[in-house]
Amino acid sequence: MLPEDLDQPLIPGVRVVAPFGRRLLTGVIFETNVLPPKGIRLIRFHSVLDEHPLVPPDLLDLVRWLAGYYFCDLGEALRAVVPGIFLRVGDRKVKLTGDPERPALKLSPLQDKILFLLRESPGGQLPQSRLAGRLKTRSLARPLSALAESGLVEISDHLPLIPRARSRTMLEAGALPDAAELECLLRKTPRQRECLDYLRGVAGPVEVSLLSRLNFSPAVVGALAKKGLVNKYEVYDPRDPFRNVQFPDYTAPRPSEVQAGVIRRVMESGGRHRVFLLHGVTGSGKTLVYMELLRPLLEQGKQAIVLVPEIALTPQTTGRFRAVFGPRVAVLHSGLSEGERYDIWRQIHEGRYAVAVGARSAVFAPFDNLGIIIVDEEHENSYKQDSPAPPYNAREVAIRRMQLAGGPVLLGSATPSLESYQRARDGGYTLLELPERVLGRSMPAVQVYDLRKGWKDGKKPSLIGERLLGEIGFALEAGGQVLLLLNRRGYNNFLLCEECGQVPGCDFCRISFTLHRRLNRLLCHYCGTQKPIPSACPACGAQRLSPTGMGTEQVETILREHFPGRKVDRMDLDTTGGKWSHHEILERLRAGETDILVGTQMIAKGLDFPNVLLVGVVNADTAMNLPDFRATERTFGLLAQVAGRTGRGERGGEVIIQTFNPAHPAVKSAVGHDYAAFAGNELSIRGEAGYPPFVSLLNVIFSGRDETALSSFADRTAQGLEKFIARESLGGLLEAVGPSPCPLEKLRGRYRYHLILKSADEPALQTAGAYLARSVKPPRQGDCRMTLDRDPASLM
């Protein structure tokens, strides 16, 4: 129900604060004038936060679709769409008011602890959530209620902390009175006179913080304002993450005939919803196509979203788009501070930006007149959300959003996902192609080095073979730069006991620890657990632990030893913790300060550096043999993409791939830059095995701390599902595989099982998923949980 003092109608999309148990929660209105179910008692909202809708109508519709398609509730879907800073949770404050030494009731041990904590706290008060955390319990309602009734404590509701726009306080000299009156006002106030003289001597307003640095106190400034001698006002000062970032100069070239043809095809959609798949080889000028598509749309007053797969690409893409379209380009990604995210979301909502560039979550930018969404590198798995729910794919969300808005979606890639490619072959998408590089530049020559040769010669294969080392030297002597890809962080990848063969692993994840020389620690890359490097094997006690495998840190060390006068840089999760770490590393490469850049898959995507003469893949096999049906596709995509980082300048480039399996289809297709051959072969295998794109998948993941309880829960769920399928006559439409342990069977202290549902009939899969979401209640024993992952990117 509405607050009694509300004098405005409620509109869908506005936020309200409502009491929910002991808390005050922020929510969003979806519908009005809806009758409650029978037996439900209505309560009044505490307050309304927005005069105008924060969430536009098409985003509300998108939230509903997310909740239905990904089998989650509206609240989970809403939290995926709206930044958390807009949906803060309120709390209750508990304050000591009576004498705890002379209580009016017999205290329980828990109440004793509550009073002790309040006595020890400043002001005798604590938020209820902090009390619950300190006492490690959620059951505080009854003991607190009894304490309040006896007069020992007072409990008060506190609203969620509402974010505010940042502003600066400005000051400027006002219209002055005649000399006599001015003299009277400033008599015996030399600092006020000095401050006023300073303000009169500068052109325009001055920020109050500057006056403070000049030793003019707030009292001096306040007195001048009170006397009417200065004007004091607030100026909106939005937080801009790119305010102090210098982007390289960029001038967009004129599109080629082929590029212009692609642009015409998309524009001919005339604002109707269509999905275009742009298959353009690396270096074919896809980014220029994106920018030229935006020009006429922005002139019509429309808006656009451009998605990129990695935070590392966001500054580069944003820089190019800002060079062409000016400050109308916003950036959205997970690396922003809460304040930056708040300001940017608000400004997009208010129409101050026309383009949003960003990673996955940018697909929810609150534009109200979207003309197009562009998904660059549409094949990338980073568009898929893992947690929290919903596990959405930003590519699919983009398509649905433009169905609602009525406009085209452009999916771009040099190695399209097999799902998108098959939809284009079937006519569901319109296939557009850029088959050649710009300016007639050729694709780089790709050579394969067989790592098995070392074993055949009776030697242990070197991490960086002689052939690759020699080519690195040639490229550097020619004044070029080198990129080296190894999709593993750390130094040696793991420790191996030469006595018993055991590898020290994480107790919480059943995953081997990664050795990090720089930290001098063993680190689990899944849960973050760290341990000192042991001197003896934890399993057998033998002091024969040998560093084995490889990582980017070790490659960096080897290169520094072989090329002592050269600048070697590294780009992986360990070196990119800061907000601008990606940008700074890439700027050093662009400026010629870096000779060799070693990195994980983040260096393979979308980067454009004409002076890179050599790309080396240290080991192409790291993802090739994973127990996942997409392993071959991922390997081919990674090799093809990283190969595309060279040969972009006038001097061309070369690629060397080191592998133990040179006959693998992913390697052979990457050598020939032959996507069509790869796709044809892989689609044939997928069709026979019954995997996407010929069926859709629902991965039902069970997790828990007790493996016996978890296994029993998974089996009961599978049996219940089997009965439901029979009852609904879905047997010929659905195939269930499992339940069985996941390939990564334990993560972060939780055992994992999964049940995979396959179906070529989307409604049947939707019906089964909805049944599981609605009917399955995980048992408390073993802290069991169930997660429904629609269209999983991985089955690990």
N, C-alpha and C positions, 0 to 999 in steps of 0.2 A: 504494500500500500504506500501511497505517497505521503511524505511529511506534511503535517497539517499546515505549515506556513509556506508551502510551495505555491507560488503564484504563476507558474509557467507549465505548459503541457510537457510531458515526457516524450522524447523522440528516440527511436531506435538508434543506437550508436553512442549515446551519452553514457558517461560513467556515474555510478552511484556508490555510496558507502552504505552497507547494510550490516546489521548485527547477525552473527552466525555463531551460536554457542557463546563462548567466552571472548570471541574476537570480533573486530570490525573488519570486514573485507571490502575490497574494491571490486565491483563488477561492472558489466556493460549490459545495457538494455537491448534485448533482441526483439521483443514483441511487446505491444501494449494491448490493453482491453482483452486480456485472456483470462477466462474463468479458471480458478484453481481446481485440482482434483478434489473429490469428496474426502472429507476428513482432514484436509490440510488447513491449518490456522494461519491466517495472514498476519504479518508484522509490518510495521512501517519502516521505510528507508530512513537511515540517519540523516543523509544529506545527498544533494545532487552536485557533482563536481564540474560539469560542463554545461555551458549555455548552448553550444552547438555540438553536433555529433563528432566525437573524436575518431570513431571508426566509420568510414563511408559505407553506404549500402552494399556495394559490390564486395567489400571485404567481409561484411557480415554473412553474405551468401557463401563466400569462400570458406569461412569458418565452419558453416553448416556442412559444406561438402567435405572438408577435411575430416570432420568428426565422423561422418558416415563412411567415407572411403577407407579411412585408416583405423576404424573401429575404436575410437576414443571418445571421451565426453567433450561437450562444448567448451568446458573450462580449459582442458588441455589444449584443444585446438586454438582457443583464443590466446593462450599464453605463447603459442608458437608465432602468432601473427603480430601481437602488440608487445612492444618492449616492456620488460618487467617493471621498469621504473614507473610506468603509468598504472600498474596494478598492485601497488603496495598493500601490505596487510597491516591492519592496526593491531593494537595490543592493549592489555589491561595493566594498570599500574597498581601495585600493592604497597601500601604505606602503613608503617607501624604507628598506631594512635593510642593504644593502651599500655599499661605497665606489664611487660612480659613476666616480671618477677611475681606478680600477684594476679594470675589469670582467673577469669570468672568461670572457667570450665576446666575439666580434667584434660590435659593435653595428650595427644597421641605422639609417638616418636617422630612422625612426619611433621606434625604441627610444631613440635619443639625445634626441629631443624629449620623450619620456615622462619620462626621468630628469631632464631640465632642469626640466620643470614640477613634478615632485615636490620637487626641491631648493628651488624658489622658493616652495613652499606651506608654510603653518604646520604644524609637526609632521612635515613631509615626507610628507604623505599627502593623497589626493584620492579622492572617489567615482569609480568607473570611468565612470559616465555623464557626469560633468563633464570627465574626461579626453577622452572621445570627442567632446564638444562643442567643447572647446578645440582639438582636433586635426582637427576636421571629418571624422571617419571613424567607421565602425561596426566596422571590422575590427581590433579590439584583442586578440581572444582569443589568437591565436598569439604575437604579440610579447610579450604579458604573461606567457604561460605559460613562454616561454623565459627571461624575466627572473627569474621566480619560481624556476625550476629552477636557475639560476646563483646564487641567493641574494641577488640585488640588490634584489628587492622581495618583499613579503609580501602575499598577497591573502586577504581575509577576507569572508565573507558577512555582510550586515547585514539584519536583518528589516525589513519595511515599518514605517514609523512608525505605530503603532496609536493612533488617537484616544482621548482620555480625556474622561470627563465632568468638567465644571468643578465645583469645590467651594470652600467658604470654611472657613478654620480659625477655630474659635470657642473662646472661653475663658470660664470662669466660676469664681468662688470655690468651693472644695470644703469638705467638713466639716473644721473647724479643730481642732487639738489643744488641750490646756489652755494657759492663759496662759504658764506657765513654759516649756513645750516650744516654744511659738510664739516666745517671746522668744529662746530658744536658736537656733532655726532662722533667725531674721532678724537676729541680732547682726551688726553691722558691714556690713549690706547695706541702706542707706537706700532705694535705688531699688526693690528688691524689696518693701520695706515699703510704699512709696508706691503701687506697682502693685497690691498686694494690697488696700490700703485703697480704691483706686479701684474695683476689681472688687466689693468688698463693698458699696460705696455705690450701685452701679447695680442696676436691676432686670433680671435675666436675663443671658444670655450677651452677650459683647462680641466683635466680630470682631478678630482679631489685627492686621489692617492698621490699625485705628483706634488700637490701642495704639502702633503704630509711629509714627503721626502725632503722638501725645502724647509722643514721645521715650522710650518704653520699648523698649529694644533687645531683639532676639531672645534674647540671652544672659540678660537678666533674666527674660523669659517662660519660657525653657527651664529656668532654675534653679528657679523656682516650681513648674513641672510635675514636675521631678525630685524635689522635696521633698514632693510630694503635696498641696500647698496649693491648687492650681488643677486643674480638669479641662479637658483640651484634646481637641477632637474635630473631625471634618470634617462639614460639612453640604453635601449635594448642592445645587448652585446652577445650574440650567439657564439657558442663555442665552435670553432672551425678547426678540425684536425689538420687541415692543409694550410693553415694561415702562414706558417713560417717555413713551408716546404718549397724549395726551388725546383721546378720541373724543367727538363731540357726543352729547348725550343722545338716546335714541331709545326710544319706547314703541310696540310693535306694535299697530296698530288691530285692531278686530274684522273678520274677513273678511266680505265681502258675500255675498249668496246665490249669485252666479255663481262667486265664488272658492271658496266652501264646496263647491259642486257639483264643481268641478275636483278639490279635495282628496279628496272622497269617491271619485271615479272611480279615482284613483291608489291610495288605500288599499284599495279593493276587490280589488286584484290579490292581496292576501293573502300577500305575500312571494314570489309566483311571478314568474318573469322575464317582463317585458313592457316595451316601449319606448313611452313617451308623448311626443307632440309637442305642446307648449303654445304655440299661436299667440296671443299677446296683444299688442295694440297698445301703443305706448309709453305709459307712465303708467297701465297697467291693473292694476298691483299684483302682478306676477309674483314679486317678491322675498318678499312676504308669503305667497304660496302656498308658496314653498320652505320658509320658516321653520315654517309650520303643519304641513307634511308631516313635519318632523323631530321635532316634539314627541312624538307617540306612539311613534315608532321609538326615540328615546333613552330613553323610559320603559321600553321592553322590553329595554333593554340593548344595542340595536344601535348601529351607527355609520354615519356619512354623509360623503360627499365632495361639495363644492360647487365646481365649476370656473367660473372667470371668465376672459375672454379677455385682459385686460390687467393688468399689474402695477399700473397706475394705479387700477384698480377694487378691488384686493385690500384696501387699508386701509378703504375705505368699506364694502365688504361684510362684512369681518371685524368692523368696529365695530358694525354692526347685529346680526350674529349673536352677538357677545359681549354686547351689551346684553340680548339675550333669553336666551342659554344660558350666560352666564358664562364663566369661564376654561377651560371644556372645549373651546373652539374654538382650533385651531391654524392657522397660516398657513404655506404652502409656495410659494415661487417662486424664480426664479433670482437675485433680488437679495439673498438671504440670504447671510451669511458662512458659511464651512465649519463653524465651530463651532456657529452657530445651526441650520444644517441637520442637523448630527449630533445635537444635543440634541433637536430636535423629532421627528426620525425615531425616535430611541430612545424618547421618551416616548409617541409614538403606538403603537409596538411593545409598550410595557409597559402600555398601557391607560389612560394618564393623560389622554388626549384622546379625545373622542367624535366631533368634527367636524373635518374638514380643509377649509379654504378656500384656494384658490390657483389659479395659472395652470396651464398644460399639464401639468407634471410632477407636480402634486398627484394626478393620477389613479392614481399608484403608491403612495399613502400606505399603510403596512403594517398596515392594520386586518385583524382576523381574524374580524369578525362584521358585515360590511357589510350595511346594510339598504337603501341607495339611493345612487345617484350622480345629481347634478343638474348639467346642463351649461347654464349661462346664456349667452345670445347664441350659440347652438350653430352659427350660420352663419359665425362668424368664422374667417378664414384663420389667425389666430395660434394656433389649436389644432393646426396642422400643423407638425411638426418638419422643419426643412430639413437641418441637419447638427449633429452627426455622425449616422451610421446608428444605428438604423433611422429612416426618414422617416415616423414614425407620425402618425396623426391622433387626438388625445386623445378626440374624440367616439366614434370607432369602437372605441378601446381601452376606453372606459367601458362600451360596450354588451357587448363580449366579456367584460369582467371581471364584470359582473353576470350574464351567462349562466353563468359558472363559480360565482359566489356564490349565485345563485338569488334575484333580487330585481329591482325595477323600476329603469328609467332614465328620467329626465324631461329632455327637451330643450326649452329655452325660447327664444323669439325673437319679436320683432315682425316680422322679415323672415326666415323660415326658409330654410335652404339648399334649393335646388330638389331635391337628392337626398332630404332628409328629407321634404319636402312631397310628393314623388311616392310615396315609400314609404307615407306616411299615406293618400294617395288610393288606393293599391293594396291597403290593408288590412294591410300589414306592421307599421305603427305605428298606435297609437290617437291620433286627432286630438282635442285639447281646445282650446277657444277662450275668450279673454277679449276680446270685440269692442269693449268701451267702456272709457274711462278711469274711474278711481275718482272717487267723489263726483259723477258726472254731468258732469265737466269735458269740454269739447269739444276736439277736435284743433285745433292752431293753423292759422290761415289761412296759405297758402303762395302767395307771389307770385313771378313770374319776371321778371327784368330781362334783356333781350336785349342782349348786349354788342356786337352788330353795328351797333347804332344809331349808335355813335360813328363808325364807318367810313362809314356812309351820309351822315353830316353832314360828312364830310371831316376828321374829327379822329381822332387815335389814342385808342382806348378807355382810359379811366382804370382803374387797378387796382381802386379802390373807386368805383363809380359814384355820381353825385349822389343818386340815389334811396336807395341804401343808406346813404350818409353822413347824409342827412336823417333816416332812420328811426333810426339810431344816436343822433342828437341827441335825438329825441323820447323814446326809451326812457330815456336818461340823465336828461333833465329830469323824467321821471315817477318818478324814484327807482329805476329798474330797472337790471338788469345785462345785458350783451351778450356772446354767444359768436360768434366769427368763425372759420369753418373754411377752411383752405387746406392741401391735402394735399401741400405742398412746403416743405421746410426751406430756410433760407438767405435771402439778400437778393434781388438780381436772380438769377434761376435760373441764368443762364450768361452768358458773354461772347461777343459776336458781332463778327467782323471785317467792317466795312462795306465794305472794299475787295474781299476775296476770298470772303466768306461763310462762312469756316471758324469753327468753335467749338472753343476749346482743350479737349482731352480727356485722360483718363487713359491713359497708355501701356500700363498693365497690364489695363485693362478695356474699352477702346473705348467709354467712356461719357463724356459731357460733364462737365466739372468744374462744381460748384456754387459760386457766389460767396458768401462770408461776410464781410460788412462788419465785424462785431464782431471777427473773427479777422484781418481784412485779408488773407485767404488764399483760394486756390482749393482746394476739398476734394472728393475722390471719396467718395461715400456708400456705395460698395460695398467698397472695400479700404482706405479711410482715408488714401490718399496725399494729401499737402498740397504746394502750391507757392505762392510769392509771386505776387501779381497782376502779370502782365507789362505792360510799357509799350508793347510792340509785338506784333503778331501773330506767333506762332511759325511760321506757314506762309508768309506773304508778307513779313513785316517792316514792314508798314504800321502807323502809330501811330493806328489808327482802330478800336480795340476799344471796343465799346459794351455796357454792361450791359443785358441783355434778359431778359424773363420776369419771374417774381415768386416770392417766398418769404415764409414767416411773419415773418422778421426785417424785411423791407421793409414788410410790412403794419403791423407794430408801430410802425415809424418814422413812417409816414404818419398813423396814429391819434394818436400823441403830438403831431404837429404840428397836427392838426385839433382835438384836444380837450386843450389844454395843462394844464388843471386836473384831469384825470382820471387814475386809476391804471390803466395798461395792463400786463397780464401776458402771458407767452407760455409755451406748453406744447408742446414738441417734443423730439426726441431730444437736441438741443443744450442744453436747459435742465433735463433730468431725469436727469443722470448720477449724482446722489447717491441713496443708498438711500431717503431720505424726500422726495426732490424732488417726486414726484407728489403725495404727501399734503400737503406744505406749500403747493404752488400751489393745490390744491383747497380747503384750509382757509382760505386768504386770500379765495377767492371766496365760500365759505360765510359767513365772518365779515363780508362786506360791504367788505373792504379793497380788493378789485379791482372796477373798474367794467367793464372790457372784457378778456376773455380770448381771445387769438388762439392757435389750435392746429392741429395736424395731426389725423389720424383718432382719436387717443387721446381727444379731447374729445367724440367722437360717441357713445360707448358707455356706456350705463347710468348716467350721472350724473344726479342728482336735485337741482335747485336751483330752488325755487319762485319766486325773485325774478328769474329770467332772463326778460325780456320780449321779447327779440329774438335770433334766430339768423340769421346771415348766412353764406351760402356764397359765398366770393369768386370761385371759378371751379369750376363743376361738371364741367369737361371734362378735368381732369388725368388721370383714369384711364379715361375713356370710350372712347378710341380706341386703347388698347393692343392689340397683336396677340395677344389671349388670349381664348378662348371665354367666360371668366367676366367679362369687362370690364363688360358691361352689368349683370350681377347685382351686381357689386361697387359700381358707381356707384349703382344704385337703393338698395342696402342702406345705403350711406353717407349718401345724402341723406335717406332715411326715418329713419334713426337719429338724425342730428344735428337734424333737424326736431323730433324727439321730446324734445329737451332743453328746449324752451320750452312755455309754456302749462300748467305743472304747479301753478301757484298760483291764487289766486282771481281775479287780474287777467288771466288768459289770456296769450296771446303771439302772436308773428308770426314768419314765416320769409320771407327773401328769398333767392332763388337766382339768381346771376349766371351766364349761360352764353352761348356762341356757338351753341348748338344746342337751342333751346327745344322743338323738335318731337321730340327723342329720346325713345323709349319710357320710358327710366329716369326722365327728368325729368317727363314727363307723368303717369306713375303716382305719382311722389313728390308731385306737386302735389295729386293727389286722394286721397292716403293709401290707394291702391288696390292692395294686394298681390295680390289675386286676379287683377286685370287684368294686372298685370305678369307673374305666374307663368304664366298661361294663354298669353300671347303668347310668352314666352321658352321655355317648354316645347315649344311648337309648332316654334320655330326649331331647338331642340336635337334634337328628334326627326328632323327632316328632314336635319340635318347629321351625325347620328350622334355625338352627344356625351352625356356623363352628364346626367341619370340613366338614360338608356336603354342605355348601354353602360358598361363599366368601362375604365379606362385604365391602362397601364403606360408611363411615360416613361423610356426607356433613354437616359441622358445620358453622353456620351463627353467627356472633357476631356484636354488635354495641352498641352505647351509648344511642340511642333512641329506646325504645322497640316497639313503633308503627311503625316506619320506618323499623325496623328489621323484624317484623312479616310480613309486606307487601312485603319486599324483598324476604323472604323465600317462601312466597306463590307464588309470580311471578315466582321464579326459579323453583318451583315444577311444576307449570302449563306448563312452557316452556319445562321442561324435559319430561312431560307426552306427549306433542305433538311430541317431537323428537322420543320418544320410539315408538309411533304409526307410525310415518313416516318411521322409519327404520325397522318396523316389529319385534320389540324386546319384544312385550308385553308378550309372553309366556315364556320369558327367564329372565325377571327382575321383582322383587317386590319392590315397594317403600313404605316405612313406614314413615308417617309424611308429612310435618314438624310439630314439636312440641317442647316445651321448653326442654332443656337438664335437666337431674337430678340435676346437678350443674348449675342452671339457670342464675347465675350472678357471674362473676369472674373478679377481678381487674377493677371494674367499667364498665364492658361490659356485656350486656345481651346476652344469648346464646340460639339458637334454633338448632335443627338438623333434617336432612332428611336421613334415612338409606336405602341404596340400598342393596338388597340381590340377589345373583344369583349363580347357580351351573355352569354357563357358563362363564368362565373367559374372553373370547373375548367380550361377551356382556357387562360385567361390565367395561372392558377397553374402549369400545366404548362410553358408557354413561359417564364415568369419563372424557374422552378426550373432549367430547362435552361440559361438564360443565366448564372445565378449559379453553377451547377455546372461549366460547360464552358468559359466564356470566360476566357482568361488575357491581360490587357492586356500589350502589349509594353513593354520597358524604354525603347526608343527614344522620345524625346519625353516621357518620364514620363507615359505614357497611363494613364487610369483609366476605369472604367465604374461608374456608379451606377444602381441600379434604384429608381425612385420610383413606388410603387404608389398609385393614387388621387391624382394630383398636384393641388395647389391652384392651380398656375399652370404654364403651358407656356413661360414666358419663359426 
